[in-house]
Amino acid sequence: MQPEQTFGKGGLNGFLDVDELVDRIGLDEDEVEWRKHFIGFDEIDEERLSDLEPLLRDNRQEISDDFYENILQYEGTRKVINRSPKGVEGLKQTQQAYLVSLATGDYDLSYFENRTRIGKLHELLDMPLKHYVGQYGVYYNLLLSRMNERVQDQVVDAIETWAAERDADSGEGGLGRVVGALGFGGDEEVDDGLEESFEAAVRDAIDDGMMDILSLLRIINLDMQIATETYVDSYAKRLEESIERRKRLANEVETDVQAPLSELHESSGVVSKRAEAISQHTESQATGVTRAARELDEVSAAVEEVASVADEVSDESARTEQLAAEGVEAADDALDELEAIENATDRVADAVDSLAERTQEIDEVVDRLDDLAERTTVLAANAKIESSRGGGGDGDTMGVIANEVRSFAEQTKSDLAEIESAVEAVREDASATVATTEETVARVDAGTDRVRETVTSLEAIHESAQQTATGMEDVTAAADQQARGVEATAETLADLSQSADKVASAAESVAAASQEQTASLREVRDSVARLTDEEQEQEPPVYEQLD
């Protein structure tokens, strides 16, 4: 694995410019050297880290697995990891490469530029700084447990080396040599404690191991410094942008509120003048209302008088109404009688028409009798002539004449019967006409009585109407007085109306000015609110912009 080929290949790298970032945080070769010197990182540390490469390389997968197993226990870090386009396995590969790179770097500007990239990628994933710095504590636990084993191995190796060297220098060997080195040889002349050379060997081994740990902690500290610097830069950049935006907004607000404030000042003057005018009109209204109240008292007295007269008129009107009702009833009766007279007259006319028809029928019968007489005369003449002639045909001729005479006689008998019937019908119609005429006379007498009663009722109505008219004159006089009072009140109310119109006009003007003030205040409020609004909507996080 080549660590330098692992970094910078993720999907988020296209969203950052390392050169710009390095320049912004002021990271250059001098800055790198200063930071190294500040924490005591030198070439010896570089050599020690190089010696640690086998340890880091051999344990990279186990450390990476344990690292992610630990941080995936927490919801906050899980959310951040889930935002990465690499996925957990890809992140483990990157972690392994990073671990090995701690011991294989040149530790120059290029190395720390790459560390800048690492820190910025975490910041782009919106990993909180507490999570980023906190995960180094997890890293320390995993690394130092391996370093502890390494130091212990180094101490054991140092003891074995010391023992081997002592074997070569003296004949004593084995367990006795080690027991003696630990101060348990039993020689009373030997001071208690470790043998000096043994103690020095152990201390040197421990010291060497601790220096390895210190070198590892120093490079991790440098990495953490640079990564933290990217967070600080991001916060500073946001703060600068916010300050700049606030300044710009403040300038815009200052410009925006100048006009509304001027309008507020002007409208306040208008409102003050209008309020003074309203006060004057209100005083005028109060005076008019007092005058109107006085005039209304006079109208009230006139109304009481009208009410009294109206009661009297009401009584007369009730009496007139009663008389009118009686007159109407009498008139209705007279109309009924007149209608009956009309009906009787119609029946008389019908009877006369019937008599005329019967007379016509009698005339027709008479005409037929005249004709019969004429024909009988002719027949008699013919019979006379025939009888004078004599001859054999006398018998036949006389038979014919006899038949004709018989026919004429029968016709005459029939006509006489019709005349008798017509005369009887005329007699009946005449009787009906007489009866109808008598009924008509009776109806006329009754109608005359009803008309007299109606005239009497109308005279009473006339008298009551005169009394009502007298009462109405009193009502008219009181009404005139009311009218004068109402007219005066109307004039007062007209004055009040004019005053009210002026007040309304002034109030409308005040309302308009108030609306203008409200609009101006709203503009001021909106402008000022821009200073306290939440940050303007930012672009979506870069991890949400990935395809």
PLY file of the C-alpha trace (Angstrom):
ply
format ascii 1.0
element vertex 547
property float x
property float y
property float z
element edge 546
property int vertex1
property int vertex2
end_header
0.00 0.00 0.00
1.30 3.45 -0.87
-0.35 5.88 1.60
0.26 8.92 -0.54
-1.86 7.35 -3.28
-4.83 6.80 -0.96
-5.51 10.39 0.07
-7.29 12.84 -2.21
-9.24 10.23 -4.16
-12.62 10.58 -2.41
-15.71 12.22 -3.91
-15.51 15.26 -1.63
-12.09 16.37 -2.80
-13.57 18.19 -5.76
-15.24 20.61 -3.34
-12.04 21.95 -1.78
-8.98 23.82 -2.97
-6.03 22.79 -0.83
-3.74 25.56 -2.10
-6.31 28.22 -1.25
-6.95 26.64 2.14
-3.23 26.43 2.96
-2.76 30.03 1.94
-5.74 31.14 4.01
-4.51 29.53 7.23
-1.00 30.85 6.61
0.67 27.44 6.33
4.05 27.61 4.63
7.47 26.08 5.18
8.41 28.59 7.87
5.14 27.96 9.70
5.73 24.21 9.52
9.23 24.55 10.92
8.01 26.81 13.71
5.34 24.34 14.73
7.86 21.48 14.75
10.29 23.46 16.82
7.55 24.57 19.21
6.71 20.99 20.23
10.29 19.66 19.84
9.79 17.54 16.71
13.14 16.94 14.94
15.07 14.46 12.83
15.38 12.03 15.73
11.61 11.89 15.92
11.51 11.22 12.19
13.92 8.31 12.66
11.95 6.91 15.55
8.72 7.13 13.51
10.43 5.33 10.65
11.33 2.54 13.10
7.64 2.33 14.08
6.48 1.67 10.50
6.52 -2.16 10.82
4.47 -1.96 14.02
1.93 0.40 12.47
1.75 -1.53 9.21
1.26 -4.88 10.95
-1.50 -3.53 13.22
-3.21 -1.15 10.77
-6.21 -3.39 9.97
-6.88 -4.35 13.58
-6.55 -0.74 14.75
-8.82 0.46 11.94
-11.49 -2.14 12.75
-11.37 -1.36 16.47
-11.44 2.38 15.77
-14.64 2.26 13.70
-16.23 -0.30 15.97
-15.78 2.19 18.78
-17.03 5.36 17.11
-19.94 3.62 15.37
-21.46 3.05 18.80
-22.52 6.72 18.92
-25.37 8.17 16.89
-23.64 11.49 16.26
-20.53 9.93 14.72
-22.65 7.38 12.82
-24.52 10.21 11.11
-21.25 11.82 10.04
-19.83 8.54 8.73
-23.03 7.84 6.80
-22.57 11.14 4.98
-19.26 10.06 3.49
-19.44 8.80 -0.10
-16.77 6.20 0.68
-18.72 4.04 3.08
-17.31 2.39 6.19
-15.02 -0.06 4.38
-13.54 2.71 2.24
-13.02 4.82 5.34
-11.22 1.90 7.01
-8.83 1.69 4.05
-8.18 5.42 4.32
-7.63 5.06 8.07
-5.07 2.30 7.53
-3.25 4.42 4.97
-3.25 7.37 7.35
-1.84 5.20 10.16
1.06 4.00 8.03
1.69 7.52 6.71
2.50 8.64 10.25
5.76 6.71 9.97
6.52 7.13 6.26
6.13 10.85 5.64
8.75 13.43 4.79
7.10 15.77 7.29
7.52 18.73 4.97
5.02 21.28 3.63
3.50 18.73 1.24
2.88 16.31 4.11
1.03 18.93 6.15
-0.90 20.15 3.11
-2.31 16.63 2.93
-3.19 16.88 6.64
-4.98 20.10 5.81
-7.04 18.19 3.27
-7.92 15.52 5.87
-9.15 18.09 8.39
-11.17 19.98 5.79
-12.86 16.78 4.57
-14.07 16.11 8.10
-15.35 19.67 8.35
-17.14 19.31 5.00
-18.94 16.28 6.43
-20.19 18.56 9.24
-18.34 16.54 11.86
-18.39 18.62 15.05
-14.98 19.62 16.36
-15.61 17.74 19.60
-16.08 14.54 17.59
-12.98 15.15 15.51
-10.71 15.93 18.47
-12.41 13.31 20.62
-11.67 10.52 18.15
-7.95 11.10 18.76
-8.56 9.86 22.32
-9.85 6.60 20.79
-6.81 6.58 18.55
-4.48 7.03 21.53
-5.99 4.05 23.34
-5.51 1.80 20.31
-1.96 3.01 19.55
-0.64 3.18 23.10
-1.81 -0.34 23.90
0.42 -1.54 21.03
3.22 0.78 22.08
2.97 -0.58 25.63
3.54 -4.09 24.34
6.45 -2.80 22.26
8.06 -1.09 25.28
7.66 -4.24 27.33
9.30 -6.24 24.56
12.11 -3.68 24.45
12.66 -4.01 28.21
12.78 -7.78 27.95
15.23 -7.52 25.05
17.37 -5.09 27.04
17.46 -7.48 30.02
18.38 -10.39 27.78
21.10 -8.32 26.12
22.45 -7.26 29.50
22.46 -10.88 30.66
24.27 -12.02 27.54
26.91 -9.35 28.00
27.41 -10.34 31.64
27.81 -13.96 30.58
30.62 -12.96 28.35
32.36 -10.87 31.04
32.16 -13.36 33.95
31.68 -16.99 34.61
28.51 -16.48 36.56
25.44 -17.03 34.55
21.88 -18.08 34.56
19.40 -17.29 37.27
21.99 -16.34 39.82
23.19 -13.50 37.63
19.70 -12.06 37.29
18.96 -12.53 41.02
22.16 -10.75 41.83
21.29 -7.92 39.44
17.97 -7.51 41.24
19.78 -7.19 44.62
18.85 -10.58 46.02
22.33 -12.22 45.94
22.61 -12.59 49.75
25.96 -10.77 49.96
25.66 -8.43 52.92
28.37 -6.19 51.54
26.29 -5.50 48.43
23.94 -2.51 48.73
20.25 -3.17 48.46
18.69 -2.33 45.08
19.26 -3.09 41.42
22.65 -3.54 40.05
23.65 -0.32 38.42
24.29 -1.75 34.96
21.06 -3.71 35.04
19.07 -0.72 36.15
20.68 1.40 33.44
19.82 -1.19 30.79
16.18 -1.33 31.92
15.90 2.44 32.17
17.44 2.89 28.74
14.97 0.45 27.23
12.00 2.14 28.91
13.29 5.57 27.99
13.76 4.50 24.39
10.21 3.18 24.26
8.81 6.35 25.81
10.71 8.47 23.31
9.12 6.41 20.52
5.72 7.10 22.07
6.56 10.79 22.40
7.60 10.97 18.73
4.31 9.35 17.74
2.35 11.76 19.94
4.23 14.74 18.51
3.41 13.92 14.90
-0.21 13.20 15.81
-0.29 16.54 17.65
1.01 18.31 14.55
-1.63 16.56 12.46
-4.33 17.56 14.93
-3.07 21.18 14.95
-3.37 21.45 11.18
-6.76 19.72 11.04
-8.09 21.90 13.85
-6.79 24.92 11.98
-9.12 24.05 9.08
-12.07 24.08 11.49
-10.97 27.42 12.93
-10.55 28.78 9.41
-14.02 27.62 8.45
-15.51 29.20 11.58
-13.55 32.39 10.98
-14.62 32.46 7.34
-18.26 32.04 8.31
-17.86 34.71 10.96
-16.22 37.09 8.49
-18.97 36.44 5.95
-21.58 36.96 8.65
-19.91 40.19 9.79
-19.64 41.38 6.22
-23.25 40.49 5.58
-24.29 42.25 8.78
-22.34 45.33 7.76
-23.92 45.27 4.34
-27.35 44.75 5.84
-26.72 47.53 8.36
-25.83 49.90 5.53
-28.86 48.80 3.54
-31.10 49.13 6.58
-29.70 52.57 7.33
-30.48 53.58 3.76
-33.88 51.90 3.79
-35.07 53.44 7.06
-34.05 57.01 6.25
-37.02 57.60 3.95
-39.59 55.91 6.24
-38.27 57.83 9.23
-38.58 61.10 7.33
-42.10 60.14 6.32
-42.85 59.27 9.94
-41.65 62.69 11.03
-43.78 64.45 8.42
-46.86 62.31 9.05
-46.48 62.89 12.80
-46.81 66.63 12.16
-49.86 66.03 9.99
-51.41 63.80 12.64
-50.79 66.46 15.30
-52.49 69.17 13.24
-55.38 66.92 12.34
-55.81 65.90 15.96
-56.01 69.57 16.96
-58.64 70.17 14.25
-60.59 67.15 15.46
-60.51 68.58 18.99
-61.94 71.89 17.78
-64.64 70.17 15.72
-65.49 68.00 18.71
-66.03 71.08 20.89
-68.28 72.52 18.18
-70.18 69.25 18.07
-70.66 69.32 21.85
-72.21 72.82 21.64
-74.48 71.73 18.78
-75.55 68.65 20.67
-76.56 70.79 23.66
-78.61 73.06 21.41
-80.18 70.07 19.67
-81.10 68.57 23.04
-82.88 71.79 24.03
-84.78 71.89 20.74
-85.66 68.22 21.08
-87.21 69.02 24.49
-89.50 71.52 22.74
-90.33 68.95 20.07
-91.09 66.44 22.83
-93.62 68.84 24.42
-95.27 69.37 21.04
-95.38 65.64 20.53
-97.21 65.23 23.86
-99.78 67.82 22.79
-100.21 66.12 19.44
-100.65 62.82 21.25
-103.44 64.30 23.41
-105.27 65.76 20.41
-104.67 62.56 18.50
-106.46 60.63 21.27
-109.52 62.84 20.83
-109.33 62.52 17.07
-108.98 58.78 17.54
-112.26 58.68 19.51
-114.04 60.70 16.83
-112.49 58.54 14.17
-113.81 55.44 15.96
-117.30 56.99 16.07
-117.02 57.96 12.42
-115.87 54.47 11.62
-118.91 53.00 13.42
-121.27 55.34 11.57
-119.53 54.59 8.33
-119.94 50.90 8.99
-123.65 51.40 9.60
-123.89 53.54 6.44
-122.06 50.87 4.48
-124.44 48.23 5.83
-127.49 50.37 4.90
-125.99 51.02 1.49
-125.41 47.29 1.05
-129.06 46.64 1.92
-130.17 49.37 -0.53
-127.97 47.80 -3.18
-129.53 44.42 -2.49
-133.04 45.93 -2.86
-132.05 47.74 -6.03
-130.60 44.53 -7.37
-133.89 42.76 -6.57
-135.79 45.58 -8.35
-133.47 45.11 -11.33
-134.18 41.38 -11.33
-137.99 42.03 -11.12
-137.73 44.52 -13.95
-135.87 41.93 -15.99
-138.67 39.44 -15.36
-141.33 42.02 -16.42
-139.36 42.60 -19.60
-139.21 38.86 -20.17
-142.99 38.63 -19.65
-143.59 41.46 -22.12
-141.37 39.72 -24.62
-143.38 36.53 -24.07
-146.68 38.45 -24.63
-145.26 39.87 -27.82
-144.39 36.39 -29.00
-147.91 35.10 -28.12
-149.44 38.04 -29.92
-147.35 37.25 -32.94
-148.61 33.69 -32.84
-152.26 34.91 -32.65
-151.60 37.20 -35.62
-150.28 34.27 -37.56
-153.42 32.20 -36.71
-155.64 35.10 -37.74
-153.75 35.37 -40.99
-154.34 31.71 -41.64
-158.06 32.15 -40.83
-158.19 35.02 -43.28
-156.58 32.85 -45.87
-159.02 30.08 -45.03
-161.94 32.41 -45.39
-160.58 33.57 -48.71
-160.21 30.06 -49.93
-163.69 29.15 -48.63
-165.10 32.07 -50.57
-163.37 30.92 -53.70
-164.54 27.39 -53.10
-168.07 28.52 -52.60
-167.90 30.48 -55.81
-166.56 27.47 -57.63
-169.23 25.26 -56.18
-171.85 27.75 -57.26
-170.48 27.83 -60.75
-170.26 24.08 -60.93
-173.73 23.63 -59.63
-175.04 26.04 -62.20
-173.43 24.15 -64.96
-174.93 20.83 -64.00
-174.05 17.75 -66.02
-172.91 14.21 -65.41
-169.83 15.17 -63.60
-171.62 16.95 -60.80
-171.15 14.20 -58.37
-167.36 14.09 -58.70
-167.03 17.78 -58.60
-169.08 18.13 -55.56
-167.06 15.36 -53.93
-163.93 17.34 -54.51
-165.54 20.41 -53.12
-166.77 18.49 -50.12
-163.27 17.22 -49.42
-161.85 20.66 -49.66
-164.49 22.03 -47.35
-163.78 19.23 -44.87
-160.08 19.98 -45.05
-160.75 23.64 -44.53
-163.02 22.85 -41.61
-160.41 20.69 -39.94
-157.73 23.34 -40.47
-160.05 25.94 -39.05
-160.70 23.79 -35.99
-156.97 23.32 -35.51
-156.31 27.03 -35.83
-159.05 27.81 -33.37
-157.44 25.40 -30.90
-154.12 27.17 -31.35
-155.80 30.51 -30.84
-157.35 29.21 -27.64
-153.94 27.93 -26.48
-152.26 31.23 -27.36
-154.95 33.16 -25.54
-154.43 30.98 -22.46
-150.67 31.57 -22.64
-151.24 35.30 -22.94
-153.49 35.11 -19.91
-150.78 33.31 -17.91
-148.07 35.76 -19.03
-150.30 38.65 -18.10
-150.79 37.18 -14.63
-147.01 36.74 -14.26
-146.45 40.29 -15.41
-148.93 41.60 -12.86
-147.23 39.61 -10.08
-143.79 40.81 -11.12
-145.02 44.38 -11.25
-146.42 44.11 -7.74
-143.09 42.64 -6.52
-141.23 45.48 -8.23
-143.38 48.06 -6.46
-142.68 46.38 -3.12
-138.94 46.30 -3.86
-138.98 49.98 -4.80
-140.66 50.84 -1.49
-138.05 48.81 0.43
-135.20 50.39 -1.56
-136.59 53.84 -0.77
-136.54 53.03 2.95
-132.94 51.77 2.74
-131.86 54.89 0.88
-133.46 57.06 3.59
-131.53 55.09 6.24
-128.32 55.53 4.23
-128.89 59.29 3.99
-129.39 59.45 7.76
-126.11 57.54 8.35
-124.27 59.80 5.89
-125.53 62.90 7.71
-124.21 61.46 10.99
-120.90 60.66 9.27
-120.76 64.24 7.98
-121.25 65.61 11.48
-118.56 63.30 12.90
-116.24 64.23 10.03
-116.69 67.92 10.90
-115.70 67.18 14.49
-112.74 65.15 13.23
-111.72 68.05 10.96
-111.77 70.37 13.97
-109.50 67.96 15.84
-107.26 67.70 12.80
-106.89 71.48 12.79
-105.58 71.22 16.34
-103.28 68.40 15.25
-102.14 70.52 12.31
-101.31 73.42 14.60
-99.35 71.13 16.90
-97.71 69.54 13.87
-96.70 73.00 12.64
-95.11 73.62 16.00
-93.40 70.24 15.72
-92.26 71.08 12.20
-90.72 74.31 13.42
-88.97 72.44 16.22
-87.88 69.70 13.85
-86.65 72.29 11.36
-84.58 73.94 14.06
-83.34 70.54 15.15
-82.56 69.68 11.52
-80.54 72.86 11.17
-78.67 71.99 14.33
-78.17 68.43 13.10
-77.00 69.81 9.74
-74.43 71.86 11.60
-73.51 68.75 13.55
-73.34 66.80 10.28
-71.02 69.37 8.76
-68.92 69.28 11.89
-69.01 65.48 11.80
-67.97 65.57 8.14
-65.06 67.75 9.09
-64.21 65.39 11.94
-64.56 62.41 9.59
-62.40 64.11 6.98
-59.82 64.92 9.60
-60.10 61.39 10.96
-59.64 59.97 7.46
-56.62 62.16 7.06
-55.33 60.97 10.42
-56.11 57.38 9.42
-54.28 57.85 6.13
-51.36 59.37 7.97
-51.51 56.51 10.46
-51.51 54.02 7.61
-48.52 55.78 6.14
-46.90 55.67 9.55
-47.76 51.99 9.83
-46.33 51.32 6.39
-43.22 53.29 7.27
-42.90 51.46 10.58
-43.41 48.16 8.75
-40.60 49.09 6.37
-38.44 50.02 9.34
-39.42 46.78 11.10
-38.69 44.68 8.02
-35.40 46.44 7.50
-34.39 46.07 11.14
-35.61 42.46 11.17
-33.06 41.72 8.49
-30.40 42.45 11.09
-31.76 39.80 13.44
-32.94 37.20 10.96
-31.32 33.83 10.85
-28.42 33.36 8.54
-29.38 33.40 4.91
-29.99 30.01 3.48
-26.69 28.41 2.70
-25.95 26.06 -0.11
-26.66 22.44 0.77
-23.73 20.63 2.35
-21.26 19.26 -0.16
-22.03 15.68 0.84
-25.60 16.29 -0.36
-24.38 17.59 -3.71
-22.75 14.34 -4.70
-24.44 12.30 -7.42
0 1
1 2
2 3
3 4
4 5
5 6
6 7
7 8
8 9
9 10
10 11
11 12
12 13
13 14
14 15
15 16
16 17
17 18
18 19
19 20
20 21
21 22
22 23
23 24
24 25
25 26
26 27
27 28
28 29
29 30
30 31
31 32
32 33
33 34
34 35
35 36
36 37
37 38
38 39
39 40
40 41
41 42
42 43
43 44
44 45
45 46
46 47
47 48
48 49
49 50
50 51
51 52
52 53
53 54
54 55
55 56
56 57
57 58
58 59
59 60
60 61
61 62
62 63
63 64
64 65
65 66
66 67
67 68
68 69
69 70
70 71
71 72
72 73
73 74
74 75
75 76
76 77
77 78
78 79
79 80
80 81
81 82
82 83
83 84
84 85
85 86
86 87
87 88
88 89
89 90
90 91
91 92
92 93
93 94
94 95
95 96
96 97
97 98
98 99
99 100
100 101
101 102
102 103
103 104
104 105
105 106
106 107
107 108
108 109
109 110
110 111
111 112
112 113
113 114
114 115
115 116
116 117
117 118
118 119
119 120
120 121
121 122
122 123
123 124
124 125
125 126
126 127
127 128
128 129
129 130
130 131
131 132
132 133
133 134
134 135
135 136
136 137
137 138
138 139
139 140
140 141
141 142
142 143
143 144
144 145
145 146
146 147
147 148
148 149
149 150
150 151
151 152
152 153
153 154
154 155
155 156
156 157
157 158
158 159
159 160
160 161
161 162
162 163
163 164
164 165
165 166
166 167
167 168
168 169
169 170
170 171
171 172
172 173
173 174
174 175
175 176
176 177
177 178
178 179
179 180
180 181
181 182
182 183
183 184
184 185
185 186
186 187
187 188
188 189
189 190
190 191
191 192
192 193
193 194
194 195
195 196
196 197
197 198
198 199
199 200
200 201
201 202
202 203
203 204
204 205
205 206
206 207
207 208
208 209
209 210
210 211
211 212
212 213
213 214
214 215
215 216
216 217
217 218
218 219
219 220
220 221
221 222
222 223
223 224
224 225
225 226
226 227
227 228
228 229
229 230
230 231
231 232
232 233
233 234
234 235
235 236
236 237
237 238
238 239
239 240
240 241
241 242
242 243
243 244
244 245
245 246
246 247
247 248
248 249
249 250
250 251
251 252
252 253
253 254
254 255
255 256
256 257
257 258
258 259
259 260
260 261
261 262
262 263
263 264
264 265
265 266
266 267
267 268
268 269
269 270
270 271
271 272
272 273
273 274
274 275
275 276
276 277
277 278
278 279
279 280
280 281
281 282
282 283
283 284
284 285
285 286
286 287
287 288
288 289
289 290
290 291
291 292
292 293
293 294
294 295
295 296
296 297
297 298
298 299
299 300
300 301
301 302
302 303
303 304
304 305
305 306
306 307
307 308
308 309
309 310
310 311
311 312
312 313
313 314
314 315
315 316
316 317
317 318
318 319
319 320
320 321
321 322
322 323
323 324
324 325
325 326
326 327
327 328
328 329
329 330
330 331
331 332
332 333
333 334
334 335
335 336
336 337
337 338
338 339
339 340
340 341
341 342
342 343
343 344
344 345
345 346
346 347
347 348
348 349
349 350
350 351
351 352
352 353
353 354
354 355
355 356
356 357
357 358
358 359
359 360
360 361
361 362
362 363
363 364
364 365
365 366
366 367
367 368
368 369
369 370
370 371
371 372
372 373
373 374
374 375
375 376
376 377
377 378
378 379
379 380
380 381
381 382
382 383
383 384
384 385
385 386
386 387
387 388
388 389
389 390
390 391
391 392
392 393
393 394
394 395
395 396
396 397
397 398
398 399
399 400
400 401
401 402
402 403
403 404
404 405
405 406
406 407
407 408
408 409
409 410
410 411
411 412
412 413
413 414
414 415
415 416
416 417
417 418
418 419
419 420
420 421
421 422
422 423
423 424
424 425
425 426
426 427
427 428
428 429
429 430
430 431
431 432
432 433
433 434
434 435
435 436
436 437
437 438
438 439
439 440
440 441
441 442
442 443
443 444
444 445
445 446
446 447
447 448
448 449
449 450
450 451
451 452
452 453
453 454
454 455
455 456
456 457
457 458
458 459
459 460
460 461
461 462
462 463
463 464
464 465
465 466
466 467
467 468
468 469
469 470
470 471
471 472
472 473
473 474
474 475
475 476
476 477
477 478
478 479
479 480
480 481
481 482
482 483
483 484
484 485
485 486
486 487
487 488
488 489
489 490
490 491
491 492
492 493
493 494
494 495
495 496
496 497
497 498
498 499
499 500
500 501
501 502
502 503
503 504
504 505
505 506
506 507
507 508
508 509
509 510
510 511
511 512
512 513
513 514
514 515
515 516
516 517
517 518
518 519
519 520
520 521
521 522
522 523
523 524
524 525
525 526
526 527
527 528
528 529
529 530
530 531
531 532
532 533
533 534
534 535
535 536
536 537
537 538
538 539
539 540
540 541
541 542
542 543
543 544
544 545
545 546
